[in-house]
Structures are given as C-alpha cells and as structure tokens.
Amino acid sequence: MRLHLVALSLSMLASFQVEGYPGPQGCSGVCGYIHDPYVIKRADGTYFRFATFEKIQIATAPALIGPWTEQGPALPGGSVIPLPGNMSLWAPDVHLVGDTYYLYYAVSTGGSQNSAIGVATSPSMDSGTWTDYGSIGLPPSPDYNLIDANLLIVNFGEAYYLSFGSFWRNIYQIEMADPVTIKEGATPYQIDYNSTGIHNTEGSYQFWWPTNGVKYYYLFTSAGACCNSAGNLPPPGDEYKIMICRSTSPNGGFVDKDGTDCLTGSGGTLLLASHDNVYAPGGQGVMYDDKLGALVLYYHYGLSRGLPDVTLLTVAVDPTIGFGEKDFQFGWNYMAFDDAGWPLLI
C-alpha cells in the first residue's frame, strides 16, 4: 500500500515549511490523560489506544478521530514483576503476530534504572483478556534503562528487533527469536545516542517504508524533558520534541537529514516541537490507517496558551493552563514524505 498523500505539490510543501507545524487533527471522546499512546486497529475495524499509567489504559473507537471510550486497564492486577511501579506501568507497545496480540510494557519509577520490560498476550486486546508473563529477561546495565520497548517486525516475521532505552546512553536494540524470547546469544547494542547535556533521548519507535525505491527504516525518538510540572518547566526548547533518523538497515547506521550519524555524532532531524497551544509533543508512534488511506503520526502533548516566538522557535507558555500528567492530550497528524524521502507532517 502506498501513501496517498506523498504527492504533495511543491507550492504546498513550501507553504508548509514557511507556516510551521500543523495543529493536531481532531479527537473526540476520551482524549486526555494520555501519555505514550500506542494505536492499533483490530480486524473488525475497532481502533485500540493503549496509554501509560493506570495499569495500561485501554480505549477504543470506530475511527482514529474518535469518539474514544474507556475500556479499563490491560492488567487490572498490575504486573507480576516485583519492582516498584508494578501497579502503574508505562510505555505500551502492541503487535499482532499470528493470532496473538503482544503487549510490551515497562515497570519503573521516575529517574530510576531499577526497571524491567514485561510482556502480556491476548487473543483480542480487550480489557480483562491479557495474560501477563512478566519480564522478557533483558539484562540490566548501567548503560541503559529498561523502559520504552518497541518491537520491529522485519519482512512479516523473518526477524524481530526490540529497541528500548531512556537517558543514560539512550537507545539500544536486541534481536529476538520471537516476540517473547531473546535470540540465543544475542546481547543489547546501541543504535542512537545524544552525547550532549544529560542525554535526554528516549521513547524509540521504528517502522519501515519504501521511498524513492529504497526500503528505509525510520527511527523516531522523543528528546528533551517529558514530564516537568508547571512550576518547574525546562528552558524553552528543552522540552519534549520528536526527532527522526533513518537507515537502510533495521539495526544500525542511522543518520539524520544532514547525514550526521545518530549514534556517533548526536544526529537527529526535528520533526515536531512545541508550537501554538501544543507543548512538548512526544511518546510517538506511526500507523498506516487504511480507513484514511494515509500514514499518521500520533503522540501525546501538553496544552499551553501559545504565543509564537520567532526568536526561540518555540512558544511562550502560560502554565495556568495545566501541565499535570492528567492534562496531556492525544494528538495525531497526517504524515507524508519530501522528495528526499524524509517524513513531514501535513
């Protein structure tokens, strides 16, 4: 299936580049208290949205735009992993392999490396149908944090790669034998690293798409501060933003649009940042929506009263609107590609 929106006119693309980021598309129903969303469509046409907190929140809708309805938690009893945070759960990542849905999640607490990535399975994705299998067995390390898992399925099951990581030395990947089993002899290796500042890159998401006759693997990350409170916001521009790199290999060699290496050169091309009333977009994912006939980028964002600041290329924030964890919203945009095969939002 090819993206119907790839054929942007040059005038339309130029207009986009001058005017800046597009606002989020519409959302109805339950659209708030959303962090790290993951969206997947079931064969019967039902859209499922999973989100961080509350033992992994599940909502369903007849379309990406909604109306979204709460369905309850994926794991009502929390995780069987015996670590602090096992009654909250973060960063869902969901895939259908064969007749089984696999849900990856993280058990952790803020700023801690005492973390683990778990997995659960379900025949339908409905709340109450998930069986928790606990940790997938990734070894802990001072170099990475075991959160923010994302499974990349290559060639419809020919290979599986799980990326993960947050801060410290950022994004790692490991080859899996199947969705729940680490390949024999496999060890984690680094695929993305921001050597500047406090190395605030996390939330990796990979997908492949053929552009200009080349099969590219795109690596999206969330860079910056994700979760500051209204009284403790980072300097403008240091909040969450969505970055992108790409490679012709699923497991390394990622570069940004300027050709800078995303592992050794702190590369990364900015895709979406704070603008207008959108603050700190991140926790992103990508899906092809056959109902819309298009690729979409979805994410969470905080609400602000935005006043464009052309000097800082960000927004002036009014913290009275609210930046608590329950104030973050579900957002999405259509995604296309420029002539060089790099994603852009429209």
N, C-alpha and C positions, 0 to 999 in steps of 0.2 A: 504494500500500500504506500502510495506516495503522498506527501503532504500537499494538500490542495492550495495552501497559502504561500508556497515557495515563490511563485511567480509574482513577486512584488515589482511594480514599476519603479524605475529609477527616481521619478518625482516623488512617489510615495515614500520610498526609503529615505530620500533626502529630507523630506518633511519630518519623518520620524526622528532623524538624527538631530535636527535643529530643535524640535519641540521637546525632546527628552523622553522620559519614561511614560508609557501608557498607564492609566489607572487600572486597578483590578476590575475584572468583569464582575457581573452581578452574582450575589449569593443570597438565597432566601432560606428561612427556617433557622436552624441552629448553626450559626456562622461564627460564634465567639467561643472563647476559652479553647483556642486551637493552637497547639504547638507541634511542630514536626509532623505535619499531616502526611498520610500515605493514602492514595486513592487508587482503587482497583474496581473494575466492572465485572460483575458476575454474568454468566451466560444468559440468564433470564432478563438481563437489561438493568438490574439493580446496581447502583453505584454504592460502594462501601468506602467510608472515610475513617481511617484509624488515626488516633492522635495521642500524644504524650499525656501522662497523668491519669488518675482515676482508674488504675489497673488496665490501661489502654482503652480509651474511649472509642466506641463504635457508633457511627451514624450512617444512615442510608438515605438515598434519594433516587428519584426517577431520572435525574439529569445532573450534570456537573453543577449547574446553576442552582439546583435545589428543587423543591424545598427539602432541606436536610432534617431528619428526625433522629433523635437519640434512641439507641437500641440497648444501651448498657455496656458494661465492661467486657473485654475479651477474656480476662482471667479474674473472675469475681473474688477468688480467694487469694489473689496476689500470686507471686512467683514462688516456686519451691526452692529457689536459690537462697541460701541462708546468709544474705548480706543486707546491710542497712539500705533501705529504699525498695525492698521487695514487695511493698504494698502500694507503691506509686507506679513505677515502670515508665520508661522513656522510649522514644525514638522507634516507633513501629515500622516494619518493612515487611511487605506481604507479597507472596508469589504463589501462583498455581503451577504445580508440577505434577503431571499426570492427572489424577482425580483428587489430589490433596492440596489444600492451601497451607502454606508455611508462614508463620508469623515470627519474625525476629524482634526481640525487644532488649532493652538494657536495664540492668539493676545498678543503681549508683546513687550518690548524693552530690550536691553541688561542690565542685572543686576537688573531688576525691578521685584517686586512682583505685580505690577499693571497689572495683566494678566487675561486672560479668555480662556477657551476651547470652541470652537464652533463646529457646525456640519452642513454639507450640504448633500444633496441627489441628485442622478442622476439615470436615467434608463440605462445608457450606459457607463459612465465615460468620455465621450468625452468632450473636452473643449466647454463651452457655454451651457452645459446641466445641470449644477449644480444649485440647489436651496438652498440658504443659509438660515438657520433657526436661526443663531446667537448662543448665549451661551446655553450650556446644563444645566446651573443652578447650577454648583458646587459652594459651598460657599467659599469665600476667607478665608485665615487663615495665621497668621504669621509663622506657622509651615511648610508650603509648598508653592510651586509656581505652578500656574495653566497653565502648559505647558507640552508638550511631552506626549499626551494621547496615549494609546494603548488599544484596545478592545480585550479581550479574550472571545471567544465563547466556552462554555463548552457543550459537548455532543450535538452538532448541534442545539443549541438554548435552551437547558434545563436551562441554566443560562448564564448571561453576567456579566463580571467584567471589569471595566475600571481602568487601572493603569495610574499614572501621577506623575509629580514632578521633581524638579531640585534644587540642592544645599539645603540650609536651613536644613530641616530634611528629605530630599531625597524623597523616593518613597512611594506613598500612593495608595490605591485602594478603589473603591466603587462599590457596587453591583448595576446593572442596571436592570430595569424591561424589557426593550427592548433597542435597540441601541440609542434611543434619550431621554429616560425617566429614571431618577434615581428611584430606587425601593423605595416605600413608607417606610419612617422610616430609610432608610439607611444613614450612615454617613461615611466619609472617615476614613480609618485606615491605619497605617504604615506597610509596608511589607519589606522594605530594608533601611538600614541606615549605612553610613560610618561616625563614630564619630570622625575620625582623621582629622586634618588640617581644611580646610574650607568646608568640607563635599561635595566635588565636584563629586557627582554622579547624573546622570540624564538619560534621554532617555531610559526608561524601555521598554522592549519588551518581551512578554510571548508567549510561544507556548507549546503544549504538544506532547509527542511522547512516544510510548511504547518501552522500552528497557529492555531486560532480563525478559520479562513477567510482568514488572511493568510500570504502566502509570505515567510517570513523567511530571511535569510542570516545564519548564525551564524558568528562569528569566535572561534575558540579560540586562546589563546596560552599559552606557558609563561613564567612570570615568576619571577625570582629566580636564585639560584646553582645551576647544574645539576650541577657536577662536582667539588666540593671533596673532598679526601681526609679520612680520619678525623681526622687531626691538625690540619686546617685548615677545620673546619666553620664556616659563617656563623652569626651570631646566630640563635636560634630564630625562625622566621617569615620569615627572609630566604632560605631555600632554595626550590627549585623548587616551584611550585604552578600549578594550571590555572585560568586566568581566561577569561571569556566576555563578548562584546559581540554586538550584533545590529543589523541594518538591513533595510529593505525594498529596498535596492539592493545589488547584489553588489560594488560598488566604492567605497563611501564612506558617510558618515553613520552610522557605528556608535556605539551608545550602550550603557551598562550598564543594569542593572535599575532604578537610581535616576534614569535619564535623563541621566547625565553623559556628555558627549561623550568617546569613547575616543581621539580624535585631539588635540583641543584642551584637554581637561580632565583628562587622565590617568585616564579612567574604566576600569572593568573590574569585573565581578562574580565573586567567588570561587566556583569550582565544586568543586574538590578540593584539599586541602592535606594536609600530614603528619598522621597520626593513628595511634594504636595502634602496630603494627610496620611501618607504611608511612611511608617517608621520601622527601620530595622528588619526588612524582609529577609527571610531565611528558612531553614528547615525544609528545603525544596525537594520536589520530585517532578518527573516528566511522565506523561502518558499520551498515547495516541487515542483520541476519543473518536470512535467510528461514528457516533451519533452526530458529532460536529464536523467530521471529516478533516480533522486537524490535530497536530500536536499541541499540547498545552503544558505550560509550566505552572505548577501550583506551589503554594508556600504559605507561611504564616507572616503576619505583620502586626505591628502596633499602630494604634490610631494617634495622630497628632494633628494639631492645627498648623498646617504647613504654610510658611511664608518663604517663597523661593529666595535663596541667597546665591546669586550667581558667582560670588567670590569663593564661597566654600563648596559650591556644587552639592549642597545638601539642603536641609530645611531648618528653619528656626522652630524649635519645639516649644509648645505650650504644655508643660507637664500636668496641668489641671485636667486634661482630657483623660489621662489614665494609662499607665504602663504596667499595671499588675498582671500576673500570669493569666488571670481570667479576662483581661481586656484584649488579648491578641486575637486576631481575626483570620479567617480562611480567605485567601486570595488566589486568583489564577488569571493567566493571560494566554492568548494565542502566541505560539512560537513559530517562527519561520527561520530561514537562513539567508545570509547575504551571499553575494556572488562567490566569495571565497569559502563558503560552507560553514560560516560561524553563526551560531544562534543569535537571534534578536527577537524582541518582544513587540507585538503589534496590538 
